[in-house]
Amino acid sequence: MENMENPSSSAEEWRRSHDREEVLDFDGLGPLLVLSGGRRLHLGPPRQRAVLGLLLINANHLLSADSIIESIWEGEPPPQATAALYAYLSRLRRSLSGEGWPSLLVRQNPGYVLAVSPEQMATHRFERAVSEGERFLRQGDHRASGRLMADALGMWRDTPYADLGRYDFSARESVRLEAVRLVAVEGLAESLLSQGDPHAVVGLLYTEIQANPFRENLVHHFMTALYLSGRRVDALKVYEQTRSRLAGEMGVDPGKELRDLHQDVLQQNQVRKRPSS
């Protein structure tokens, strides 16, 4: 994989002279979706969609035809794989082209690149919002942080690239983005707690705890929210469940911050302040 030099320069020029609604928008925060002025584009059969997904995950990087074939046919390409790939790319070029719009699928020896502005990618906007939310959280601006984290979570439609789950490249990207989503969930929970809204945090984290029982930062926020909501017994139950699962499945004890919180809840103390993550 190679960087293209200014791969989206022609797209950027076009964008500056057109309304936002005319620009294609690529969304991998769920099944792969491409919108043009709010209209959903037809992306073709599953393997053709996979080619676009691979190029989108590696946007503005050159992928050789051989590497695309390797990823799409997972090391077992049929004799007609090259011809099939070129057919997929030709159809995608037509789907992603519009009047006055430069080709987004650029042919550059020895392969292809999807040349798009980061602003056209939902994944980029999502990660930027989370990153900015973390920055405000570190600065102690919990209102701004919470707003950005909530905005980021609002972009999340489903498992990233859910329709391409059988491919290694999309599964890896989905895992990476899920980790970013959990950072947003934790950041929003911390912001809400700092603004005195533990009830909202209980609702936010209830299902997250079921899916991520070993993520101690989530457990800490959930226990804190329960305790501050007047549900001390429930907070203690959550700790015991977490302690038991950590010991039984991983052979470890809860970390110091979770143990300290447990003591605060047991003794009905004020929850000690944690450093911002």
LODO-213031 format. One record per residue (C-alpha): residue number from 1; x, y, z. Coordinates in pm, whole numbers, plus 50000, padded with zeros to 5 digits. Example, Ala and Ser with C-alpha at 12.3 -4.5 7.8 and 13.67 -1.06 7.14 Angstrom:
2
> k|x|y|z
> 1|51230|49550|50780;
> 2|51367|49894|50714;
//
This chain:
277
> k|x|y|z
> 1|50000|50000|50000;
> 2|50140|50338|49899;
> 3|50038|50696|49964;
> 4|49923|50887|49659;
> 5|50056|51238|49626;
> 6|49754|51472|49664;
> 7|49515|51194|49561;
> 8|49199|51393|49622;
> 9|49311|51730|49488;
> 10|49072|51721|49191;
> 11|48787|51617|49420;
> 12|48870|51901|49659;
> 13|48862|52155|49375;
> 14|48522|52031|49265;
> 15|48391|52031|49623;
> 16|48483|52396|49673;
> 17|48265|52497|49379;
> 18|47960|52283|49468;
> 19|47707|52255|49747;
> 20|47761|52000|50025;
> 21|47450|51809|49915;
> 22|47605|51727|49579;
> 23|47911|51558|49727;
> 24|47919|51181|49765;
> 25|47920|51064|50124;
> 26|48074|50728|50220;
> 27|47945|50564|50537;
> 28|48101|50251|50683;
> 29|47947|50291|51029;
> 30|47708|50009|50954;
> 31|47646|49824|50626;
> 32|47840|50006|50353;
> 33|47642|50304|50229;
> 34|47713|50573|49970;
> 35|47483|50873|49944;
> 36|47458|51133|49669;
> 37|47246|51431|49770;
> 38|47066|51208|50019;
> 39|47003|50942|49757;
> 40|47141|50595|49824;
> 41|47358|50463|49542;
> 42|47333|50106|49420;
> 43|47670|49944|49485;
> 44|47616|49613|49311;
> 45|47663|49252|49420;
> 46|47843|49149|49742;
> 47|48192|49103|49597;
> 48|48172|49434|49413;
> 49|48069|49602|49740;
> 50|48365|49435|49907;
> 51|48603|49590|49651;
> 52|48461|49935|49732;
> 53|48483|49864|50105;
> 54|48849|49768|50075;
> 55|48927|50083|49878;
> 56|48732|50297|50127;
> 57|48910|50153|50430;
> 58|49235|50234|50249;
> 59|49111|50565|50104;
> 60|49376|50782|49937;
> 61|49624|50492|49939;
> 62|49723|50305|49627;
> 63|49631|49936|49626;
> 64|49777|49710|49361;
> 65|49539|49496|49160;
> 66|49715|49188|49299;
> 67|49661|49298|49660;
> 68|49292|49368|49592;
> 69|49250|49023|49440;
> 70|49431|48866|49735;
> 71|49199|49039|49984;
> 72|48873|48984|49797;
> 73|48930|48619|49707;
> 74|49120|48556|50032;
> 75|49419|48385|49880;
> 76|49221|48155|49651;
> 77|49143|48357|49336;
> 78|48976|48179|49044;
> 79|49137|48198|48697;
> 80|48898|48481|48598;
> 81|48966|48694|48910;
> 82|49150|48971|48723;
> 83|48874|49007|48465;
> 84|48611|49003|48737;
> 85|48797|49271|48935;
> 86|48818|49500|48632;
> 87|48445|49453|48572;
> 88|48368|49544|48934;
> 89|48589|49852|48915;
> 90|48434|49964|48587;
> 91|48084|49943|48734;
> 92|48190|50121|49052;
> 93|48348|50402|48850;
> 94|48017|50455|48675;
> 95|47822|50440|49003;
> 96|48050|50692|49173;
> 97|48062|50937|48883;
> 98|47828|51227|48821;
> 99|47800|51525|48594;
> 100|48101|51747|48655;
> 101|48238|51513|48919;
> 102|48591|51386|48860;
> 103|48641|51014|48882;
> 104|48685|50903|49240;
> 105|48832|50568|49143;
> 106|49170|50659|49007;
> 107|49379|50417|48803;
> 108|49746|50453|48893;
> 109|49997|50187|48804;
> 110|50005|49921|48944;
> 111|49656|49955|49088;
> 112|49373|50179|49204;
> 113|49296|50438|49468;
> 114|48970|50580|49599;
> 115|49049|50954|49606;
> 116|48814|51121|49853;
> 117|48824|51405|50101;
> 118|48823|51287|50464;
> 119|48508|51498|50513;
> 120|48328|51265|50273;
> 121|48389|50970|50507;
> 122|48159|50907|50804;
> 123|48434|50709|50977;
> 124|48666|51011|50964;
> 125|48400|51246|51101;
> 126|48322|50994|51375;
> 127|48684|50953|51483;
> 128|48745|51328|51470;
> 129|48447|51394|51698;
> 130|48573|51135|51949;
> 131|48925|51277|51939;
> 132|48800|51632|51995;
> 133|48572|51506|52271;
> 134|48871|51348|52446;
> 135|49061|51674|52421;
> 136|48777|51870|52585;
> 137|48747|51599|52851;
> 138|49114|51638|52940;
> 139|49061|52014|52962;
> 140|48766|51969|53198;
> 141|48504|52102|52956;
> 142|48252|51825|53015;
> 143|47964|51995|52836;
> 144|48159|52031|52510;
> 145|48303|51682|52546;
> 146|47963|51527|52608;
> 147|47815|51702|52306;
> 148|48090|51574|52077;
> 149|48077|51218|52215;
> 150|47698|51213|52173;
> 151|47735|51343|51816;
> 152|47985|51067|51740;
> 153|47761|50796|51883;
> 154|47472|50937|51682;
> 155|47664|50859|51362;
> 156|47691|50490|51455;
> 157|47428|50290|51263;
> 158|47535|49929|51326;
> 159|47843|49708|51324;
> 160|48087|49877|51082;
> 161|48088|49718|50737;
> 162|47836|49464|50867;
> 163|47757|49345|50514;
> 164|48127|49264|50457;
> 165|48181|49071|50777;
> 166|48324|48762|50609;
> 167|48633|48949|50490;
> 168|48940|48982|50715;
> 169|49005|49344|50617;
> 170|48655|49461|50710;
> 171|48648|49254|51030;
> 172|48975|49415|51145;
> 173|48843|49763|51069;
> 174|48518|49687|51249;
> 175|48708|49583|51562;
> 176|48919|49900|51546;
> 177|48616|50126|51511;
> 178|48431|49945|51789;
> 179|48722|50028|52020;
> 180|48683|50397|51926;
> 181|48307|50373|51991;
> 182|48371|50242|52342;
> 183|48600|50538|52408;
> 184|48309|50763|52307;
> 185|48069|50575|52536;
> 186|48308|50607|52830;
> 187|48374|50973|52752;
> 188|48002|51051|52736;
> 189|47944|50867|53063;
> 190|48221|51064|53234;
> 191|48083|51391|53098;
> 192|47730|51313|53215;
> 193|47849|51213|53561;
> 194|48046|51536|53588;
> 195|47732|51729|53495;
> 196|47531|51553|53767;
> 197|47320|51319|53554;
> 198|47384|50964|53684;
> 199|47041|50838|53573;
> 200|47133|50904|53209;
> 201|47457|50710|53259;
> 202|47271|50408|53397;
> 203|47059|50401|53082;
> 204|47360|50456|52856;
> 205|47571|50178|53007;
> 206|47320|49907|53094;
> 207|47358|49712|52770;
> 208|47724|49812|52726;
> 209|47816|49635|53049;
> 210|47652|49315|52929;
> 211|47860|49322|52611;
> 212|48187|49436|52775;
> 213|48194|49290|53128;
> 214|48574|49306|53159;
> 215|48611|49671|53060;
> 216|48677|49814|53404;
> 217|48639|50179|53307;
> 218|48284|50107|53191;
> 219|48215|49913|53510;
> 220|48351|50202|53719;
> 221|48121|50453|53547;
> 222|47824|50217|53580;
> 223|47882|50149|53949;
> 224|47928|50520|54015;
> 225|47606|50604|53832;
> 226|47412|50338|54022;
> 227|47550|50458|54356;
> 228|47475|50825|54283;
> 229|47125|50726|54168;
> 230|47053|50576|54510;
> 231|47106|50216|54397;
> 232|47391|50125|54633;
> 233|47300|49756|54654;
> 234|47295|49725|54275;
> 235|47636|49893|54255;
> 236|47779|49638|54499;
> 237|47623|49353|54300;
> 238|47790|49480|53983;
> 239|48126|49482|54159;
> 240|48083|49128|54287;
> 241|47979|49002|53943;
> 242|48280|49172|53787;
> 243|48521|49044|54053;
> 244|48389|48689|54017;
> 245|48414|48690|53637;
> 246|48763|48839|53637;
> 247|48881|48576|53885;
> 248|48706|48286|53717;
> 249|48780|48364|53352;
> 250|49103|48563|53365;
> 251|49257|48476|53702;
> 252|49298|48841|53808;
> 253|49147|49082|54059;
> 254|48982|49414|53974;
> 255|49219|49707|53936;
> 256|49292|49957|54211;
> 257|49043|50222|54094;
> 258|48757|49972|54091;
> 259|48860|49837|54433;
> 260|48873|50192|54570;
> 261|48525|50263|54433;
> 262|48398|49942|54594;
> 263|48528|50062|54930;
> 264|48364|50402|54883;
> 265|48030|50239|54807;
> 266|48064|49992|55096;
> 267|48139|50270|55342;
> 268|47887|50507|55181;
> 269|48161|50763|55123;
> 270|48166|51032|54861;
> 271|48309|50883|54541;
> 272|48670|50994|54512;
> 273|48760|51201|54208;
> 274|48940|51021|53925;
> 275|49192|51181|53691;
> 276|49048|51244|53345;
> 277|49144|50968|53103;
//
